[in-house]
Amino acid sequence: MAPLFRSAGQAAILAEVLLTDAPVGLSRLASRTGLPKSSVHREVSRLADAGLLTVETVGREWQIQSNPDSPLTDPMRQIVAVAFGPVPLLEEQLSLIHGVEAAAVFGSFAARASGVPGRSPDDIDVLVIGDADAHAVYAACRTVGEVVGRQVNATIMSRGEWSAALDRRSAFAVDVTSHPTLPLIGDL
């Protein structure tokens, strides 16, 4: 979605590190990005050598975070937020809401992020399963939308409603389950 990064792995690492204020461990970064630890190590080393990230060794684990002194950090954070930020930002926001059992990005944003060719998405669609307060979910989506520069649309269903939609093979359930999704919380 943003061809200016060296690789999708590099973009995923930057999204995880630049969009949070807390340091992240190398092992957790590998787990969150789905990349081998050796690949994360190499990419982090390159980004640290370029001055964009800082690395501190705590025990036997690297703790990685953005370099606040680099003039590239804020502009890069903005680019990463727009191109790759919805997933970590939505995950963070929705995990704070009681009653969210599962959530995933679906639709054109998920398709483009999964490598399906097509036009750049104008918005982001999110399916939220559980008994969460709708106002809290919509507020979280608005917050993320303001950061990433795209409208975030939530569809909220109870676990029972989603199960029934799957059982009767509703057009919505078939559409969501037959196309790429980006998991945020739990399993749909």
QUIURCOR-V951718 format. One line per field, one symbol per residue. psi: psi as a letter, one per 20 degrees, with the letter a starting at -180 (. if undefined). burial: I if it has 16 or more other ideal C-beta (glycine too) atoms within 10 Angstrom, else O. Layout:
psi: ???
burial: ???
//
This chain:
psi: hnjiqhrhggggghghghjqhqqpqgghggghijqqhhgggggggghghijhqqpppocjpppprqoiipiigghhggghgghihhghggggghiiopiohqqqpabhghgghjjpqaqpqhrppppppalqphhgghgggggghhgikqpoppppqrhggggghggjlqhgggggijrqqopgpap.
burial: OOOOIOOOIIIIIIIIIIIOOOIIOIOOIIOIIOIOOOOIIOIIOOIOOOOIIIIOOOOOOIIIIIIOOOOOIOOIIOIIIOIIIIIIIIIOIIOOIOOIIIIIIIIIIIIIIOOOOOOOIOOIIIIIIIOIOOOIIOOIIOOIIOIIOIOIOIOIIOOOOIOOIOOOOOOOIOOIOOOIIIOIIOOI
//
